[in-house]
Amino acid sequence: MSKNGYLQIHDPLKPKGHAVGIDLGTTNSLVASVIQGKPRCLAADEGDSNLLPSVVHYAKDGGVVVGARAKTLAAEHPTDTILSVKRFMGRGPDDAETRKLGAYKFASGGKVVRFEVAGGQPVTPIEVSGEILRALKRRAESHFAGRVEQAVITVPAYFDDAQRQATKDASRLAGLEVLRLLNEPTAAALAYGLDKGSQGTYAVYDLGGGTFDVSILKLVDGVFEVKSTGGDSALGGDDFDRAIAQRVLEALGQSSPAPTLVAEVLAASRKAKEALTDAPEVELTVGSHRQTLRRSDFEEWIRPLIQKTGGVCRRALKDAGVTASELDGVILVGGATRVPAVRRFVAELFGREPLSDIDPDQVVALGAAVQADLLTNVDRQDEVLLLDVIPLSLGLETMGGLVEKLIPRNSTIPTAAGQVFTTFKDGQTGLDVHVLQGERELVEDCRSLARFTLSGIPPLPAGMARVEVRFQVDADGILAVTAKEQSTGTTQSITVKPSHGLTDEEIEQMLLDSIDHAEDDVQVRQLREQRVEAERVLTEAERQLEEHGALLADGERATIEAAMAKVREGAKGNDSHALKESIHALDEVCKPFVERVMNQALTKVVAGHSVEEF
Amino acid sequence: MKCWNCEKDTAGRPFCPACGRIAARPPGATHFDVFGLPRTYDVDVAALERQYRELSLQLHPDRFTQAEARERRLSLEQTTALNEAYKTLKDATKRAFYLLKLHGVDLEREDAGAQKDMPLEFLEEVMELREALDEVMEARNLDRAQKMAADVEGRRKTALQEAVDTLRTLEKAPPVESSVKKASHALGRVRYFTRFLEQVETFEEEMLA
């Protein structure tokens, strides 16, 4: 294999794989990595945008298209093209968020949202997100011409356990090991903090396509401590689009529009929203329908949405124990913070002009790349640490449908809590446990994370058996539950089956399916990878020939150059196998020459030292 | 405690002094032990915060993402304990409750006998406050609710001070049962007042929303 071949001999310290940071966004996704000490977002091709539209199209022939090309197919195939899939992560079919205006065709039944699409079985949001992640992974691999297997993936700070779990499952489908699920505002703060070497207390206001987060962080001596976080995982720029779209559909006299029309109106509304950032007035066109939109009207429509973020910010400040005037700065993140009304609102709310000098679309991915580097690069480990919190309280159902909180919101993670249960009937051998997440008192107002029965309790008189249930929240904000019967010491680990998630078996099956699926594009990818590899090997060979030409044996230059010509030719063709062979051949031909170069370099190093020193 | 790696004594330290690997948490370690502090009410919070940051930098799971499973687990356990200890010790009220717990009275447990054991005049105080709050909430009178909150906050502070003073005397001499009881009664009141204030706060939020 040329990957570890002789032409790489001068780069012995190259790390085994590259760790990347991924911003898996509602509207766009990005992949970034630290390259030569600086975080950079990776584009598919030089000069291309580094935003990958979070759009997945399922074709009739079973093929899957992701990104900009999928976006262009949305108008024609609205229900086979999934936009804003993040809104559905970890959600059930009856959630209010699922039922908002949109061009989707849901499969009926089941606990998890599933989209009916062309070319096969209905797909879950986890699978759709998996496709986006796979595309980003591919992009990074072709950039590095090597494997990428570890990633820091960002999630909205306000994502609950089920949504986090779903994100982790999607990464598994894409063949990525999650180094850490990182909260988006924390990622942004990391990108800013390292850039400026700041100290102090900051608020991060993050309004994305589908989610809103606010975090209050304290930065001291390289430790980023999240003091509090708040948000709304069903509020974002998409809602601004819908606010326009609803008025347009009303003007069109459409009360139950077809998916194609909905998709078209939503796309036109988004464009209008973006244009209104600079223009006080824009014309919106849908088919033959024309409508003038004024910025002042738009601002009036979205006012209640923006005000909703105000209450969340005030609570976050209160939870952190600081006032707006005590902050050292406010950071803006997310595409929706480009809307002038949002900026004005934030400036007024916090009493200062917010910072937005790092591109609000890229800042989260850049921060994730920094964290990925911190987690994998031993040299950087003492510099910086993030201490994050759990966004929503965790609790248990108690008598009368009430929730008892065990772990309060804004507890620093990892964290744990225990609760002792006693039996209430003689000889009782099982106990029902219902785990909930949220701030409200009633079970029905909180998010149901899991229900399970503790079984195997020894039959004892009522109240005698004592079962300790322990909740452990890890550094990703994900919950694990274990139970221990105290009188006998029997320990039981419980697999928490998320109420709106997928079982391990379902994930396994999807993994198998996705492998079949992936066969199609393997060829294309391999060719691409080989081309990058070819280029690298050719450059290296040229450099060696130029620098160490004196070490060439008779006729050796001609042989090497002939092998190089073969590689160049292969790179122009479409046969990845042949190209690989030619790279291998070049590597072999170079072997004696490169060995001589190495020997010479070693002799130089050794000269002047005695053997004992080695 | 024997180190899992080199079998030498870890001396209750987060890292084995002999081989430097992350150690297991000694069983029965208190929040004070986590920071190597004496078991006293008075804690230098600024120094505690600095120490918390330093320990976090060493122990956090982020430092062990590429380590083997055992070390990752130990890091998770130690950091969980560190976070819990820091949260408890940095807060004047939580710290007092925790010290009382170390004296054998756990007021956080719902089934604790200590709660039923409160003096009669306290129960009268509770009844009186309860009635007054119900009235205010019914009348939706935010102004009076806030005045009540200020009054109860005053009572809470006095009760906490009483508890703290008693806990301090407990540090100096061998614990006396009557003193433990005194601290327990004072903190029982703190606990009630805190919950009362939370209710007022919820009411305030509802009124302002």
Interface residues (C-beta under 8 A of the other chain):
Chain A: L179 R180 V220 D221 G222 V223 E225 G311 L374 L375 T376 Q381 D382 L385 L386 L387 S411 T412 I413 P414 T415 A416 Q472 D474 A475
Chain B: R53 S56 L57 H60 P61 D62 R63 T65 Q66 L76 T79 T80 N83 E84 Y86 K87 A209
